[in-house]
Amino acid sequence: MKIDWSAIGSVFGVSLAVTVGLVALFTLGVNGLARREKAAAQGDSAALAVTGAYVCFAACAAAVAYGIYLIVAKV
């Protein structure tokens, strides 16, 4: 049995990059919602921040759904 270490390293690198990307997207979404709260306290509108937050959350959900599809798909 021979272990392909470069393939293991490649999988590790891609999974690390995707994880960091998802965390960054989720953080941007939470930041957008926090800006909405701050703008509401000041009496301003934060429609762009809320829209950006929803887009970030939708992208996170799409990435998770795609990952589940890749795990479940019988290719």
Secondary structure, 3 states (H helix, E strand, C coil): CCCCHHHHHHHHHHHHHHHHHHHHHHHHHHHHHHHHHHHHHHCCCCHHHHHHHHHHHHHHHHHHHHHHHHHHCCC
